[in-house]
Amino acid sequence: MCYPAAMRKTTFVRKFYCRVFLLCLSVLTLASPAVFAQDATPVKETPQAAPAMPTDSKALMLLAAKSNGLTGPDVQPWHLKASFTVLDESGNATDKGTYEEFWANTHKYKIAYTSAAFSQTDYGTEKGVLRAGARESAPELFNQLRSEFINPMPLDEKSIAHATFGLKKHDLGGTKLLCLSENGRSVSAPYWPMFGPSYCLDADIPALRISVHGAGPWASQFVHNNIVSFHDRYLPGDLEDARGGKPLFKAHLEKVEALKTIDDADFTPPADAQPWPPLVTITAAEAQRLHLQQVEPVYPPIAKAAHVEGMVVLRIVLGKDGRVLSLSVVSGPAMLQQAALDAVKKWVYRPYLLNNEATEVNTTINVVFPLGGYPHAVP
């Protein structure tokens, strides 16, 4: 069952528009505002004594990172289930389903997405991950949904210590928020800026209420409502994601509970589950020789204007038919990552043969964005 906390009276019960500003490089400048138009509801205060809210921005960020989600060395086994609805630009439902996760430890878990359009379950085992259902990666929205419930602030003590944060107070219709924005940071050179996310916390307790990832019209903007307390952590009872002020999905926490006993049946993969990612790995050079169709990346104008160049390294999984099954960023300038992803996901390869049989393979793709030339892949 869910463990809601006592309700605190607040005026955070109507539609609101929130401006969360990102920090550019090492100077505080106002960027395009992220606008929220979702319904918002009151925070549910925790039954236990809430920790004191630090005035130092780094201390506050560290407290919030430890207080939200279900990750960390002190987390005990748990089970969570949420329902969700995917929306189109007009706000009409295009898909509905559930996300469910059982977690015992880092090598024993089950993550399941089930909807009308997609079904997939990953099983964590001592020998690696086994996947049942769809072989391709889950839709981006599904992964974002899970992250906002389980690890909405993926910052550890070391990364916080080496970053700089701006702290601003906001009053939205009587509800007071503390908003933290991470300054631009170098990935591997001073001229490769990475714009950190922004987080808004309730002013009284370190519960995450709003998070913004990215900048401009492609930024993901999440609103956490009906906050639930579980094992001294905060989770959204209701969650909304929007881009450009338009909701992309809505999710509702159906259940979160402690696993007092571990039932192996909850974690046992079916007989047809297969290793994920595939066990066969090939080099970037080998993958390049298999190329059949390649879409050239487009240099983002905003990155060119900011003189951002460099190499984006992608982890890719190719299916038996040579098409891209899975794609993720390993490293590279943040302003160039989406351009690399958009191009590489359309690439087609000859099937990789192992003992004369087509097989799924892992590999990496290196996409270089030079200011004086055109983006291209290198071995």
Secondary structure by P-SEA (a helix, b strand, c coil): cccccbbbbccccccbbbbbbbbcccccccccccccccbbbbbbccccccccccccaaaaaaaaaacccccccccccbbbbbbbbbbcccccccccbbbbbbbcccccbbbbbbcccccbbbbbccccbbbccccccccaaaaaaaaaacccccccaaaaaabbbbbbbbbcccbbbbbbbbcbbbcccccbbbbbbbbbcccccccccbbbccccccbbbbbbccccccccbbbbcbbbbbcccccccccccccccccccccccccccccccccccccccccaaaaaaaccbbbbbbccaaaaaabbbbbbbbbbbbcccccccbbbbcccccccaaaaaaccccbbbcccccccbbbbbcbbbbbbbbccccccccc
